[in-house]
Amino acid sequence: MTGEERRRAIPYAVRAALAGVAMASTLLLLKGYAAWASGSVAMLGSLADTGLDLLASIVTLYGVRLAATPADNDHRFGHGKAEALAALFQVMLITASAIAIAWRALSRFGTGGGSGGEAGLGIVASLVAIAATLALLSYQRHVIRQTGSVAIMADKVHYQSDLLVNVAVILALVLDRYWGVRSADPVFGIGIAAWLAWGAIKASTHAVDMLMDKEWSEDQRAAFLDVAARQNGLKGIHDFRTRRAGSHDFAQFHMEVDRDLSVGAAHDLVEAVECNLKIAFPRVEVLIHLDPEGHVDTDNPLVEADVTPHWFGKRA
């Protein structure tokens, strides 16, 4: 994707994020009234999850807009890690909500389990939420096909989990009010709290990995090296490092060429590798350091390890 194509794609991603904010805001009001009218702990859990959806969509909107902001003099690698910091703030809210819901559910066991409110409104609210979420997911899939936005992909995964939460609320209310299973509501409330806590753990893991500059997966690294190493005249690759910051990926490595090449010829090889990588991985910023074949920069084996694909042979 070219720079111009990226600029044209930004409005699609922004509109998708705004759609998420609008839907979550509407459902928050609907579920808030339903939770008050029904007295259901499960519905309260669903309300909290929708509140977190709203926060997540706001963070996504922020991340998408931030991704369009170019690097500046103070942030030469861009502003992607602000998304991870926002995610950690979100994790704290998710954890607090999960604890509060679990406490409310446990307290409900001590009062007989049932919620004693109006079940119909809670069921209707959950059905509306399911329909709205399915519509949003369909739109997000369309936007992802158009833009490849990582932020919208993450938001889509988050809203997919909401379908399970809303189904759980309907089951809890039906079992509690119509089948007389008085413990169903607090049990499902605890289950939703556990689901929120698990989501917080996963979100914190991804955020910390980004802040700690965790390497790409082995599959991603292998695919990248496979493209880089296919350049004729390249003699080897070492000190390969990768990281991710928000929607931006970064890769750097040392590239070995024949010692007898002129500066101009060696530079042409580097540009050829950069061109191939840009075509295959348009969202990765690549930094290549040129070395004469056999050159060793340090005695640190972790840094100097040859990572050239096993099929790679010395090229003429």
Backbone hydrogen bonds in HBPLUS format (Angstrom, degrees):
<---DONOR---> <-ACCEPTOR-->    atom                        ^
c    i                          cat <-CA-CA->   ^        H-A-AA   ^      H-
h    n   atom  resd res      DA  || num        DHA   H-A  angle D-A-AA Bond
n    s   type  num  typ     dist DA aas  dist angle  dist       angle   num
A0006-ARG N   A0002-THR O   2.93 MM   4  6.24 151.9  2.01 148.9 156.8     1
A0007-ARG N   A0003-GLY O   3.05 MM   4  6.34 155.9  2.10 146.4 152.4     2
A0008-ARG N   A0004-GLU O   3.03 MM   4  6.34 153.8  2.10 145.8 152.8     3
A0009-ALA N   A0005-GLU O   2.93 MM   4  6.10 138.4  2.11 140.2 152.0     4
A0009-ALA N   A0006-ARG O   3.04 MM   3  4.94 122.4  2.39  91.5 106.9     5
A0010-ILE N   A0006-ARG O   3.09 MM   4  6.31 133.8  2.31 147.7 158.2     6
A0012-TYR N   A0009-ALA O   3.07 MM   3  5.49 124.7  2.39 110.0 123.4     7
A0013-ALA N   A0009-ALA O   3.37 MM   4  6.78 159.0  2.42 155.2 160.2     8
A0014-VAL N   A0010-ILE O   2.92 MM   4  6.17 162.8  1.95 161.0 166.7     9
A0015-ARG N   A0011-PRO O   2.88 MM   4  5.99 161.1  1.92 148.6 153.4    10
A0016-ALA N   A0012-TYR O   3.03 MM   4  6.29 153.2  2.10 146.1 153.6    11
A0017-ALA N   A0013-ALA O   2.99 MM   4  6.26 156.1  2.05 148.5 154.5    12
A0018-LEU N   A0014-VAL O   2.86 MM   4  6.13 157.8  1.91 151.5 158.0    13
A0019-ALA N   A0015-ARG O   2.85 MM   4  6.06 147.8  1.96 143.7 152.6    14
A0020-GLY N   A0016-ALA O   3.09 MM   4  6.41 149.2  2.19 142.0 149.6    15
A0021-VAL N   A0017-ALA O   3.04 MM   4  6.40 153.1  2.11 147.0 154.1    16
A0022-ALA N   A0018-LEU O   2.90 MM   4  6.14 164.6  1.92 152.9 156.7    17
A0023-MET N   A0019-ALA O   2.95 MM   4  6.10 165.4  1.97 149.8 153.8    18
A0024-ALA N   A0020-GLY O   2.99 MM   4  6.04 166.9  2.00 148.0 152.2    19
A0025-SER N   A0021-VAL O   2.98 MM   4  6.07 155.7  2.04 147.2 153.9    20
A0026-THR N   A0022-ALA O   3.11 MM   4  6.31 160.2  2.15 148.6 153.2    21
A0027-LEU N   A0023-MET O   2.96 MM   4  6.19 168.9  1.97 156.8 159.9    22
A0028-LEU N   A0024-ALA O   2.88 MM   4  5.91 143.2  2.01 141.0 151.2    23
A0029-LEU N   A0025-SER O   3.33 MM   4  6.62 155.2  2.40 144.5 148.4    24
A0030-LEU N   A0026-THR O   3.14 MM   4  6.46 163.9  2.17 149.4 154.0    25
A0031-LYS N   A0027-LEU O   2.78 MM   4  5.84 171.1  1.79 153.2 156.1    26
A0032-GLY N   A0028-LEU O   2.91 MM   4  5.85 144.1  2.04 136.7 146.9    27
A0033-TYR N   A0029-LEU O   3.23 MM   4  6.46 160.0  2.27 146.6 149.7    28
A0034-ALA N   A0030-LEU O   3.03 MM   4  6.28 157.1  2.08 143.9 151.1    29
A0035-ALA N   A0031-LYS O   2.75 MM   4  5.84 157.2  1.80 149.6 154.4    30
A0036-TRP N   A0032-GLY O   3.12 MM   4  6.29 155.0  2.19 140.6 147.2    31
A0037-ALA N   A0033-TYR O   2.87 MM   4  6.08 157.2  1.92 149.6 156.2    32
A0038-SER N   A0034-ALA O   2.86 MM   4  5.85 156.3  1.92 147.0 153.3    33
A0039-GLY N   A0035-ALA O   2.92 MM   4  5.51 147.0  2.03 134.7 143.1    34
A0118-GLU N   A0037-ALA O   3.26 MM  81  5.98 165.4  2.29 126.3 125.3    35
A0044-LEU N   A0040-SER O   2.93 MM   4  6.15 146.7  2.04 135.9 145.8    36
A0045-GLY N   A0041-VAL O   2.81 MM   4  6.14 148.9  1.90 146.9 155.3    37
A0046-SER N   A0042-ALA O   2.93 MM   4  6.28 150.5  2.02 142.9 151.3    38
A0047-LEU N   A0043-MET O   2.77 MM   4  6.05 148.5  1.87 145.7 154.9    39
A0048-ALA N   A0044-LEU O   2.93 MM   4  6.24 158.0  1.97 148.0 153.1    40
A0049-ASP N   A0045-GLY O   2.93 MM   4  6.18 154.7  1.99 144.9 152.3    41
A0050-THR N   A0046-SER O   2.91 MM   4  6.17 150.6  2.00 144.8 152.5    42
A0051-GLY N   A0047-LEU O   2.90 MM   4  6.22 152.3  1.98 148.3 156.4    43
A0052-LEU N   A0048-ALA O   2.95 MM   4  6.26 149.4  2.05 145.6 153.9    44
A0053-ASP N   A0049-ASP O   2.79 MM   4  6.10 138.2  1.96 137.3 150.5    45
A0054-LEU N   A0050-THR O   2.90 MM   4  6.24 152.9  1.97 148.4 154.2    46
A0055-LEU N   A0051-GLY O   3.11 MM   4  6.45 156.6  2.16 141.1 147.0    47
A0056-ALA N   A0052-LEU O   2.72 MM   4  5.94 159.1  1.77 148.1 154.6    48
A0057-SER N   A0053-ASP O   2.78 MM   4  6.01 154.9  1.84 151.1 157.7    49
A0058-ILE N   A0054-LEU O   2.95 MM   4  6.19 150.3  2.04 144.9 153.1    50
A0059-VAL N   A0055-LEU O   2.86 MM   4  6.15 157.5  1.91 150.2 156.6    51
A0060-THR N   A0056-ALA O   2.78 MM   4  6.03 151.4  1.86 143.6 152.4    52
A0061-LEU N   A0057-SER O   2.82 MM   4  6.04 157.5  1.87 144.5 150.3    53
A0062-TYR N   A0058-ILE O   2.87 MM   4  6.14 157.6  1.92 146.4 152.9    54
A0063-GLY N   A0059-VAL O   2.75 MM   4  6.01 154.9  1.81 147.2 154.9    55
A0064-VAL N   A0060-THR O   2.80 MM   4  6.04 159.9  1.84 155.9 160.5    56
A0065-ARG N   A0061-LEU O   3.04 MM   4  6.20 167.6  2.05 149.8 153.2    57
A0066-LEU N   A0062-TYR O   2.80 MM   4  5.91 150.9  1.89 144.7 154.1    58
A0067-ALA N   A0063-GLY O   2.83 MM   4  5.98 146.0  1.94 142.5 151.4    59
A0068-ALA N   A0065-ARG O   3.15 MM   3  5.30 138.9  2.33  97.6 108.8    60
A0069-THR N   A0066-LEU O   2.88 MM   3  5.09 155.1  1.94 107.0 115.4    61
A0072-ASP N   A0075-HIS O   3.25 MM   3  5.14 141.9  2.40 115.4 119.1    62
A0075-HIS N   A0072-ASP O   3.18 MM   3  5.14 137.2  2.37  97.3 109.2    63
A0078-GLY N   A0075-HIS O   3.03 MM   3  5.26 160.4  2.07 114.8 116.6    64
A0082-ALA N   A0079-HIS O   3.17 MM   3  5.94 161.8  2.21 122.0 127.3    65
A0083-GLU N   A0080-GLY O   3.09 MM   3  5.86 153.8  2.16 119.3 125.1    66
A0084-ALA N   A0081-LYS O   3.06 MM   3  5.15 125.0  2.37  97.5 110.9    67
A0085-LEU N   A0081-LYS O   3.18 MM   4  6.58 155.3  2.25 149.3 155.5    68
A0086-ALA N   A0082-ALA O   2.99 MM   4  6.23 157.0  2.04 146.4 152.4    69
A0087-ALA N   A0083-GLU O   2.97 MM   4  6.17 146.3  2.08 138.1 147.8    70
A0088-LEU N   A0084-ALA O   3.02 MM   4  6.34 149.1  2.12 146.6 153.7    71
A0089-PHE N   A0085-LEU O   3.19 MM   4  6.53 151.0  2.27 143.8 151.3    72
A0090-GLN N   A0086-ALA O   2.99 MM   4  6.30 152.2  2.07 144.9 152.9    73
A0091-VAL N   A0087-ALA O   2.86 MM   4  6.18 147.4  1.97 145.5 154.8    74
A0092-MET N   A0088-LEU O   3.18 MM   4  6.50 150.8  2.26 144.2 149.9    75
A0093-LEU N   A0089-PHE O   3.32 MM   4  6.70 154.4  2.39 145.3 151.3    76
A0094-ILE N   A0090-GLN O   2.92 MM   4  6.23 159.1  1.97 154.1 160.3    77
A0095-THR N   A0091-VAL O   2.92 MM   4  6.11 164.0  1.94 153.3 157.0    78
A0096-ALA N   A0092-MET O   3.05 MM   4  6.23 161.5  2.08 145.5 150.4    79
A0097-SER N   A0093-LEU O   2.96 MM   4  6.15 158.2  2.01 149.2 155.1    80
A0098-ALA N   A0094-ILE O   2.92 MM   4  6.16 158.3  1.97 151.3 157.3    81
A0099-ILE N   A0095-THR O   3.05 MM   4  6.29 159.2  2.09 151.3 156.1    82
A0100-ALA N   A0096-ALA O   3.06 MM   4  6.26 161.0  2.09 147.0 152.2    83
A0101-ILE N   A0097-SER O   2.94 MM   4  6.13 161.8  1.98 153.7 158.2    84
A0102-ALA N   A0098-ALA O   2.99 MM   4  6.11 162.5  2.03 147.0 152.1    85
A0103-TRP N   A0099-ILE O   2.96 MM   4  6.12 157.8  2.01 148.0 154.2    86
A0104-ARG N   A0100-ALA O   3.00 MM   4  6.22 158.3  2.05 145.4 151.2    87
A0105-ALA N   A0101-ILE O   2.91 MM   4  6.13 155.9  1.97 149.3 156.1    88
A0106-LEU N   A0102-ALA O   2.93 MM   4  6.14 160.4  1.97 150.3 155.1    89
A0107-SER N   A0103-TRP O   2.96 MM   4  6.16 152.8  2.03 145.0 152.8    90
A0108-ARG N   A0104-ARG O   3.03 MM   4  6.25 142.7  2.18 139.7 149.5    91
A0108-ARG N   A0105-ALA O   3.11 MM   3  5.02 120.6  2.48  91.3 106.2    92
A0109-PHE N   A0105-ALA O   3.29 MM   4  6.72 138.9  2.47 141.9 151.4    93
A0109-PHE N   A0106-LEU O   3.20 MM   3  5.31 129.8  2.47  95.9 108.2    94
A0110-GLY N   A0107-SER O   3.05 MM   3  5.35 128.4  2.32 101.9 114.7    95
A0111-THR N   A0108-ARG O   3.02 MM   3  5.19 151.3  2.11 103.3 112.4    96
A0113-GLY N   A0108-ARG O   2.90 MM   5  5.11 148.3  2.00 153.8 143.6    97
A0112-GLY N   A0109-PHE O   3.39 MM   3  5.48 164.5  2.41 109.3 108.6    98
A0123-ILE N   A0119-ALA O   3.02 MM   4  6.32 156.0  2.08 158.0 165.4    99
A0124-VAL N   A0120-GLY O   2.93 MM   4  6.18 163.4  1.96 153.2 157.9   100
A0125-ALA N   A0121-LEU O   2.86 MM   4  6.02 161.4  1.90 149.4 154.7   101
A0126-SER N   A0122-GLY O   3.04 MM   4  6.21 152.5  2.12 140.9 147.9   102
A0127-LEU N   A0123-ILE O   2.92 MM   4  6.20 155.2  1.98 150.2 157.1   103
A0128-VAL N   A0124-VAL O   2.90 MM   4  6.17 160.0  1.94 154.0 159.2   104
A0129-ALA N   A0125-ALA O   2.95 MM   4  6.14 153.9  2.02 141.3 149.0   105
A0130-ILE N   A0126-SER O   2.90 MM   4  6.17 152.0  1.97 146.3 153.4   106
A0131-ALA N   A0127-LEU O   3.04 MM   4  6.31 165.2  2.06 150.9 154.0   107
A0132-ALA N   A0128-VAL O   2.91 MM   4  6.12 165.9  1.93 154.3 158.4   108
A0133-THR N   A0129-ALA O   2.87 MM   4  5.95 155.3  1.93 146.1 153.3   109
A0134-LEU N   A0130-ILE O   2.97 MM   4  6.17 159.6  2.01 150.8 155.8   110
A0135-ALA N   A0131-ALA O   3.11 MM   4  6.38 155.4  2.18 145.6 152.1   111
A0136-LEU N   A0132-ALA O   2.96 MM   4  6.23 158.0  2.01 147.8 153.9   112
A0137-LEU N   A0133-THR O   2.85 MM   4  6.06 161.7  1.89 153.4 158.3   113
A0138-SER N   A0134-LEU O   3.07 MM   4  6.25 153.0  2.14 143.1 149.9   114
A0139-TYR N   A0135-ALA O   3.13 MM   4  6.44 156.4  2.18 146.7 152.5   115
A0140-GLN N   A0136-LEU O   2.83 MM   4  6.09 159.5  1.87 154.2 160.6   116
A0141-ARG N   A0137-LEU O   2.94 MM   4  6.14 156.5  2.00 147.7 153.2   117
A0142-HIS N   A0138-SER O   3.22 MM   4  6.50 152.2  2.31 140.8 147.8   118
A0143-VAL N   A0139-TYR O   2.99 MM   4  6.33 158.1  2.04 151.7 157.4   119
A0144-ILE N   A0140-GLN O   2.85 MM   4  6.08 157.5  1.90 153.0 159.3   120
A0145-ARG N   A0141-ARG O   3.05 MM   4  6.28 153.2  2.13 143.9 150.4   121
A0146-GLN N   A0142-HIS O   3.14 MM   4  6.43 141.8  2.29 140.0 150.5   122
A0146-GLN N   A0143-VAL O   3.05 MM   3  4.99 121.4  2.41  92.2 107.4   123
A0147-THR N   A0143-VAL O   2.81 MM   4  5.99 151.1  1.89 153.9 162.0   124
A0148-GLY N   A0144-ILE O   2.69 MM   4  4.63 143.2  1.82 122.6 134.7   125
A0153-MET N   A0149-SER O   3.12 MM   4  6.32 149.1  2.22 137.7 146.6   126
A0154-ALA N   A0150-VAL O   3.02 MM   4  6.32 155.5  2.08 149.2 154.3   127
A0155-ASP N   A0151-ALA O   3.04 MM   4  6.34 154.0  2.11 144.2 151.6   128
A0156-LYS N   A0152-ILE O   2.86 MM   4  6.06 149.1  1.96 146.7 154.9   129
A0157-VAL N   A0153-MET O   3.13 MM   4  6.47 156.5  2.19 148.8 153.7   130
A0158-HIS N   A0154-ALA O   3.13 MM   4  6.40 154.5  2.20 144.2 151.1   131
A0159-TYR N   A0155-ASP O   3.01 MM   4  6.33 158.2  2.06 150.3 155.1   132
A0160-GLN N   A0156-LYS O   2.94 MM   4  6.18 141.3  2.09 145.9 157.1   133
A0161-SER N   A0157-VAL O   3.37 MM   4  6.70 146.0  2.49 143.3 149.8   134
A0162-ASP N   A0159-TYR O   3.07 MM   3  4.99 130.4  2.32  92.5 106.1   135
A0163-LEU N   A0160-GLN O   3.27 MM   3  5.66 141.0  2.43 104.3 113.2   136
A0164-LEU N   A0161-SER O   3.14 MM   3  5.51 125.2  2.45 104.4 116.3   137
A0165-VAL N   A0161-SER O   3.31 MM   4  6.72 154.8  2.37 144.8 151.8   138
A0166-ASN N   A0162-ASP O   2.95 MM   4  6.20 164.9  1.97 160.0 161.9   139
A0167-VAL N   A0163-LEU O   3.07 MM   4  6.26 156.2  2.13 145.8 152.3   140
A0168-ALA N   A0164-LEU O   2.94 MM   4  6.13 154.6  2.01 146.7 153.8   141
A0169-VAL N   A0165-VAL O   3.03 MM   4  6.36 148.3  2.13 145.4 153.7   142
A0170-ILE N   A0166-ASN O   3.15 MM   4  6.44 160.7  2.19 147.8 151.6   143
A0171-LEU N   A0167-VAL O   3.04 MM   4  6.33 164.9  2.06 153.3 157.1   144
A0172-ALA N   A0168-ALA O   2.92 MM   4  6.10 158.8  1.97 148.0 154.2   145
A0173-LEU N   A0169-VAL O   2.96 MM   4  6.20 165.9  1.98 156.2 159.0   146
A0174-VAL N   A0170-ILE O   2.95 MM   4  6.10 163.8  1.97 153.5 158.2   147
A0175-LEU N   A0171-LEU O   2.93 MM   4  6.01 170.1  1.94 152.5 155.6   148
A0176-ASP N   A0172-ALA O   2.93 MM   4  5.95 156.6  1.98 145.2 152.4   149
A0177-ARG N   A0173-LEU O   2.90 MM   4  5.84 172.0  1.91 150.1 152.8   150
A0178-TYR N   A0174-VAL O   2.96 MM   4  5.33 147.8  2.07 133.4 143.7   151
A0179-TRP N   A0174-VAL O   3.26 MM   5  6.66 134.7  2.48 150.1 158.0   152
A0181-VAL N   A0175-LEU O   2.82 MM   6  5.33 155.5  1.88 153.8 147.3   153
A0182-ARG N   A0180-GLY O   3.05 MM   2  5.53 117.0  2.46 110.0  93.2   154
A0184-ALA N   A0181-VAL O   3.06 MM   3  5.60 163.9  2.09 118.9 124.0   155
A0187-VAL N   A0183-SER O   3.08 MM   4  6.14 157.4  2.14 152.2 159.3   156
A0188-PHE N   A0184-ALA O   2.88 MM   4  6.06 166.9  1.89 156.6 159.7   157
A0189-GLY N   A0185-ASP O   2.88 MM   4  6.07 146.4  1.99 144.3 155.2   158
A0190-ILE N   A0186-PRO O   2.88 MM   4  6.15 153.3  1.95 147.4 152.6   159
A0191-GLY N   A0187-VAL O   2.94 MM   4  6.26 152.9  2.02 144.4 152.8   160
A0192-ILE N   A0188-PHE O   2.87 MM   4  6.14 153.0  1.94 149.0 155.0   161
A0193-ALA N   A0189-GLY O   2.99 MM   4  6.24 155.1  2.05 144.5 151.7   162
A0194-ALA N   A0190-ILE O   2.89 MM   4  6.18 153.8  1.96 148.4 155.4   163
A0195-TRP N   A0191-GLY O   2.93 MM   4  6.21 150.0  2.02 141.6 150.3   164
A0196-LEU N   A0192-ILE O   2.89 MM   4  6.18 156.7  1.94 151.6 157.1   165
A0197-ALA N   A0193-ALA O   2.94 MM   4  6.20 156.2  1.99 146.4 153.1   166
A0198-TRP N   A0194-ALA O   2.89 MM   4  6.15 156.3  1.95 148.7 154.9   167
A0199-GLY N   A0195-TRP O   2.96 MM   4  6.22 153.8  2.03 145.3 152.7   168
A0200-ALA N   A0196-LEU O   2.90 MM   4  6.22 147.1  2.01 145.1 154.4   169
A0201-ILE N   A0197-ALA O   2.99 MM   4  6.34 151.5  2.08 147.3 154.5   170
A0202-LYS N   A0198-TRP O   3.05 MM   4  6.36 163.5  2.07 152.0 155.4   171
A0203-ALA N   A0199-GLY O   2.91 MM   4  6.06 162.9  1.94 148.8 154.1   172
A0204-SER N   A0200-ALA O   2.89 MM   4  6.00 158.5  1.94 146.6 152.5   173
A0205-THR N   A0201-ILE O   2.99 MM   4  6.17 151.3  2.07 144.5 152.5   174
A0206-HIS N   A0202-LYS O   3.11 MM   4  6.40 162.9  2.14 152.9 155.8   175
A0207-ALA N   A0203-ALA O   3.01 MM   4  6.21 161.1  2.05 147.9 153.6   176
A0208-VAL N   A0204-SER O   2.86 MM   4  5.97 165.8  1.88 151.3 155.1   177
A0209-ASP N   A0205-THR O   2.93 MM   4  6.03 160.2  1.97 147.4 153.5   178
A0210-MET N   A0206-HIS O   3.05 MM   4  6.27 152.4  2.13 143.6 150.3   179
A0211-LEU N   A0207-ALA O   2.99 MM   4  6.28 161.2  2.02 150.1 155.2   180
A0212-MET N   A0208-VAL O   2.82 MM   4  5.95 144.3  1.94 149.7 159.7   181
A0214-LYS N   A0209-ASP O   2.91 MM   5  5.14 168.9  1.92 156.1 156.5   182
A0213-ASP N   A0210-MET O   3.17 MM   3  5.12 162.3  2.20 104.5 108.0   183
A0221-ARG N   A0217-SER O   2.99 MM   4  6.29 162.8  2.02 155.9 161.0   184
A0222-ALA N   A0218-GLU O   2.89 MM   4  6.01 161.1  1.93 147.3 152.7   185
A0223-ALA N   A0219-ASP O   3.01 MM   4  6.18 160.3  2.05 147.2 152.1   186
A0224-PHE N   A0220-GLN O   3.07 MM   4  6.23 156.3  2.12 146.2 152.4   187
A0225-LEU N   A0221-ARG O   2.95 MM   4  6.18 166.8  1.97 154.9 158.1   188
A0226-ASP N   A0222-ALA O   2.92 MM   4  6.02 148.3  2.02 145.1 154.1   189
A0228-ALA N   A0224-PHE O   3.06 MM   4  6.37 166.2  2.08 151.0 155.2   190
A0229-ALA N   A0225-LEU O   2.88 MM   4  5.84 165.2  1.90 154.9 157.0   191
A0230-ARG N   A0227-VAL O   3.42 MM   3  5.69 162.9  2.45 108.1 113.0   192
A0234-LEU N   A0231-GLN O   3.21 MM   3  5.78 161.5  2.24 135.1 136.8   193
A0235-LYS N   A0256-GLU O   2.76 MM  21  5.13 168.7  1.77 149.5 147.6   194
A0256-GLU N   A0236-GLY O   2.87 MM  20  4.99 177.9  1.87 147.8 148.3   195
A0307-VAL N   A0237-ILE O   3.10 MM  70  5.98 154.3  2.17 147.1 155.0   196
A0238-HIS N   A0254-HIS O   3.03 MM  16  5.27 159.4  2.08 143.7 150.2   197
A0254-HIS N   A0238-HIS O   2.82 MM  16  5.27 170.5  1.83 170.0 167.6   198
A0241-ARG N   A0252-GLN O   2.82 MM  11  5.37 165.8  1.84 161.4 165.8   199
A0252-GLN N   A0241-ARG O   2.91 MM  11  5.37 156.8  1.97 156.8 161.5   200
A0243-ARG N   A0250-PHE O   3.03 MM   7  5.38 147.2  2.14 150.0 151.0   201
A0250-PHE N   A0243-ARG O   2.95 MM   7  5.38 165.8  1.97 156.0 154.1   202
A0245-ALA N   A0248-HIS O   2.83 MM   3  5.25 170.4  1.83 159.3 162.5   203
A0248-HIS N   A0245-ALA O   3.05 MM   3  5.25 163.0  2.08 125.7 127.4   204
A0285-GLU N   A0249-ASP O   2.86 MM  36  6.20 169.2  1.87 152.7 150.9   205
A0251-ALA N   A0285-GLU O   2.98 MM  34  6.29 157.7  2.03 161.2 161.2   206
A0287-LEU N   A0251-ALA O   2.91 MM  36  6.36 150.3  2.00 151.2 160.3   207
A0253-PHE N   A0287-LEU O   3.14 MM  34  6.76 144.9  2.27 155.3 165.7   208
A0289-HIS N   A0253-PHE O   2.94 MM  36  6.24 165.6  1.96 152.0 156.6   209
A0255-MET N   A0289-HIS O   2.78 MM  34  6.07 161.0  1.81 161.6 167.4   210
A0291-ASP N   A0255-MET O   2.86 MM  36  5.83 162.9  1.89 153.5 150.2   211
A0257-VAL N   A0291-ASP O   3.03 MM  34  6.51 146.3  2.15 157.6 167.5   212
A0293-GLU N   A0257-VAL O   2.77 MM  36  5.25 136.6  1.95 166.4 159.1   213
A0261-LEU N   A0258-ASP O   3.27 MM   3  5.70 169.3  2.28 114.2 117.2   214
A0266-ALA N   A0262-SER O   2.96 MM   4  6.17 164.6  1.98 155.5 159.8   215
A0267-HIS N   A0263-VAL O   2.92 MM   4  6.07 154.1  1.99 146.4 153.9   216
A0268-ASP N   A0264-GLY O   3.00 MM   4  6.26 148.6  2.10 143.8 152.1   217
A0269-LEU N   A0265-ALA O   3.16 MM   4  6.52 148.9  2.26 143.9 151.4   218
A0270-VAL N   A0266-ALA O   3.12 MM   4  6.48 156.4  2.18 147.6 153.6   219
A0271-GLU N   A0267-HIS O   2.99 MM   4  6.27 161.3  2.02 151.5 156.3   220
A0272-ALA N   A0268-ASP O   2.95 MM   4  6.15 146.5  2.07 142.6 151.8   221
A0273-VAL N   A0269-LEU O   3.02 MM   4  6.34 157.0  2.08 150.9 156.0   222
A0274-GLU N   A0270-VAL O   2.93 MM   4  6.22 162.7  1.96 152.3 157.4   223
A0275-CYS N   A0271-GLU O   2.90 MM   4  6.04 152.0  1.97 142.8 150.3   224
A0276-ASN N   A0272-ALA O   3.05 MM   4  6.32 160.9  2.09 148.1 152.3   225
A0277-LEU N   A0273-VAL O   2.99 MM   4  6.21 160.3  2.02 152.8 158.2   226
A0278-LYS N   A0274-GLU O   2.91 MM   4  6.03 150.6  1.99 145.0 153.2   227
A0279-ILE N   A0275-CYS O   3.10 MM   4  6.34 151.6  2.19 146.9 153.5   228
A0280-ALA N   A0276-ASN O   3.12 MM   4  6.37 161.4  2.16 146.1 150.9   229
A0281-PHE N   A0277-LEU O   2.66 MM   4  5.55 153.7  1.73 148.9 156.9   230
A0284-VAL N   A0281-PHE O   3.19 MM   3  5.68 163.6  2.21 124.6 124.3   231
A0295-HIS N   A0292-PRO O   3.03 MM   3  5.67 155.1  2.10 147.7 147.2   232
A0303-VAL N   A0300-ASN O   3.12 MM   3  5.49 128.7  2.39 108.0 119.9   233
A0304-GLU N   A0300-ASN O   3.05 MM   4  6.26 165.7  2.07 157.4 161.8   234
A0305-ALA N   A0301-PRO O   3.02 MM   4  5.50 124.8  2.33 137.2 143.2   235
A0312-PHE N   A0309-PRO O   2.87 MM   3  5.41 159.2  1.91 118.6 125.8   236
